[in-house]
Amino acid sequence: MELIATATFGLEAVIKRELQALGYTDLKVTDGKITFKADKEDIPKANLWLRAADRILLKLGEFEARSFNELFEKTKALPWENWISREGKFTVNGKSVKSQLFSISDCQAIVKKAVVEKLKEKYAEEWFPETGPEFTIQVSLLKDVATLTIDTSGKGLHKRGYRQEAVEAPLKETLAAAMINLSYWNKNRVLLDPFCGSGTIPIEAALRGRNIAPGLNRKFASEEWPTLDKALWKEARVEALNAIDHHTPIHIMASDIEPKAISTAKENAIQAGVEDCIHFSAQPLDQLQIHKKYGVVITNPPYGERIGDRSEISRLYKTMGHILRKAPTWSVYVLTPEEKFESLYGARAHRKRKLYNGNIKVDFYQYYGKRPPRN
């Protein structure tokens, strides 16, 4: 069968590398998704381990559909009975881009009817109570090609389960994980986030450093499916627990000007089980001191939508540049929508990557410091 890892714009290559690291080789990358060949045991594996993906979808079929009758018949022909149980509660979501079948509500209704008709044949029932586990079906039409999937994740994969409370404008966990993936940080180097907020970046780094599967502390929709053996989930979780690195020392520093944010970040780190990896401190940026010779800064500083005062933003970015440019052996990675960031920071980035933080278009500025000598 095929699974689809959905991606925020700009992160497709990051998720492709994650899948390759997990051992998957037959990958197809398109805008917003990576399709890969899989077995049933890969449903829990992908959900537990992918750090930057949004969801894992089970692909039921793909076909041309230029009429509602064609959509109905080809949808009905798919093996829905292999997955949806008699008591299954299922909803249908839809989207249509550059297709003759542009009425999303009609497409959703037709797919729902087709699935019901197929299940009637399987279970010899005329009515289904829909009181059981959830199956969220998506019909996606692009240029008259329909892709039918079932969501195996439930809540988005950014819902790790450790965020008990959030400060204003939090960074999505999946985007924070992608920023770390795009950097040169590894568990043997110091990491610093001087604008840590609720602690998303340092916590995601600690999870990666400890090799903790990001989905280990949450539940997924497909865990409740009777058609997916619960033993597969148990085996995947045991394997993930056994893979945790409890021994390598992790050195992460996180600070923020707001004491309340630091308190929240500490609680989140405890929930994630990585509080021993992170040193939190409440301090303003201008009191930041860098003592280690080599390290990595990964941060999402406040910007216009979060502060509102342009002059304050300018001062903040200039101060950041004044402090961090004094440490040429440190690599610096900054996510911000500020188009004048480089001039305010005082240096042109070695690389700039376009991303999205929610609906906000942002740039990921990358400054490469000198590499530490090899042992």
Secondary structure by P-SEA (a helix, b strand, c coil): ccccccccccaaaaaaaaaaaaccccccccccbbbbbbcccaaaaaaaccccccbbbbbcbbbbbccaaaaaaaaaaccccccccccbbbbbbbcccccccccaaaaaaaaaaaaaaaaaaaccccccccccbbbbbbbbbcccbbbbbbbcccccccccccccccccccccaaaaaaaaaaccccccbbbbbccccccaaaaaaaaaaacccccccccccccccccccaaaaaaaaaaaaaacccccbbbbbbbcccaaaaaaaaaaaaaacccccbbbbbccccccccccccbbbbbbcccccccccaaaaaaaaaaaaaaaaacccbbbbbbcccccccccccccccbbbbbbcccbbbbbbbbbccccccc
